[in-house]
Amino acid sequence: MQKTTPADRILLQDSIAEALERAGLWRRAAARWLHIFDQVESDQARERVALRREACLLMSTNNTEGDRGAKRRATYRKLIAAYQP
């Protein structure tokens, strides 16, 4: 497994994607994470970016369950926790 390079570490802390997430613009944030995915070099960094993107896409989906918001937020928090180094 490749180690995360210093350049990858900088990309993994993308302020634009994180700002889009805070604003609730999940699809735009997912698109930004995909852009970052293309730029990182190590497999470990790609895996972390893919998890973050998956979390954004999960939050952007419309679900018909009654308590969908609470479940999606809990799942999002779990995925973000897995993302942390």
C-alpha positions as CSV (number, residue, x, y, z in Angstrom):
1,M,0.0,0.0,0.0
2,Q,1.3,3.4,-0.9
3,K,1.8,6.0,1.8
4,T,0.0,9.3,1.7
5,T,2.3,12.0,0.2
6,P,2.5,15.5,1.7
7,A,0.8,16.8,-1.4
8,D,-2.1,14.3,-0.9
9,R,-2.4,15.4,2.7
10,I,-2.9,19.0,1.6
11,L,-5.6,17.9,-1.0
12,L,-7.4,15.9,1.7
13,Q,-8.1,19.1,3.6
14,D,-9.8,20.9,0.8
15,S,-11.5,24.0,2.1
16,I,-13.8,24.4,-0.9
17,A,-15.3,20.9,-0.6
18,E,-15.7,21.3,3.2
19,A,-17.4,24.7,2.7
20,L,-19.8,23.2,0.2
21,E,-20.6,20.5,2.8
22,R,-21.2,23.0,5.5
23,A,-23.6,24.9,3.2
24,G,-25.5,21.7,2.5
25,L,-24.5,21.7,-1.2
26,W,-23.9,17.9,-1.2
27,R,-23.8,17.3,-5.0
28,R,-21.4,20.1,-5.6
29,A,-19.3,18.9,-2.7
30,A,-19.3,15.4,-4.2
31,A,-18.2,16.8,-7.5
32,R,-15.4,18.6,-5.8
33,W,-14.2,15.5,-4.0
34,L,-14.2,13.7,-7.4
35,H,-11.9,16.4,-8.8
36,I,-9.6,15.9,-5.8
37,F,-9.8,12.1,-6.3
38,D,-8.3,12.6,-9.7
39,Q,-5.4,14.6,-8.3
40,V,-4.3,12.4,-5.4
41,E,-1.6,9.8,-6.1
42,S,-1.8,7.2,-3.3
43,D,-4.3,4.5,-2.9
44,Q,-4.8,5.4,0.7
45,A,-5.7,9.0,-0.2
46,R,-8.0,7.9,-3.0
47,E,-9.9,5.6,-0.6
48,R,-10.4,8.4,1.9
49,V,-11.6,10.8,-0.8
50,A,-14.0,8.1,-2.1
51,L,-15.5,7.7,1.4
52,R,-16.0,11.4,1.7
53,R,-17.6,11.6,-1.7
54,E,-19.9,8.7,-0.8
55,A,-21.0,10.5,2.3
56,C,-21.9,13.6,0.3
57,L,-23.8,11.5,-2.3
58,L,-25.7,9.8,0.6
59,M,-26.7,13.1,2.0
60,S,-27.9,14.3,-1.4
61,T,-30.3,11.5,-2.0
62,N,-34.0,11.8,-1.4
63,N,-35.3,9.1,0.8
64,T,-39.0,8.4,1.5
65,E,-38.5,7.1,5.1
66,G,-40.1,9.2,7.8
67,D,-37.0,9.8,9.8
68,R,-34.6,9.9,6.9
69,G,-32.8,13.0,8.0
70,A,-31.7,11.6,11.3
71,K,-30.6,8.3,9.7
72,R,-28.7,10.0,6.9
73,R,-26.9,12.4,9.4
74,A,-25.9,9.4,11.6
75,T,-24.6,7.6,8.6
76,Y,-22.8,10.7,7.3
77,R,-21.1,11.1,10.7
78,K,-19.9,7.5,10.6
79,L,-18.5,7.9,7.1
80,I,-16.7,11.1,8.1
81,A,-15.3,9.5,11.2
82,A,-13.9,6.7,8.9
83,Y,-12.4,9.4,6.7
84,Q,-10.3,11.0,9.5
85,P,-6.7,9.9,9.5
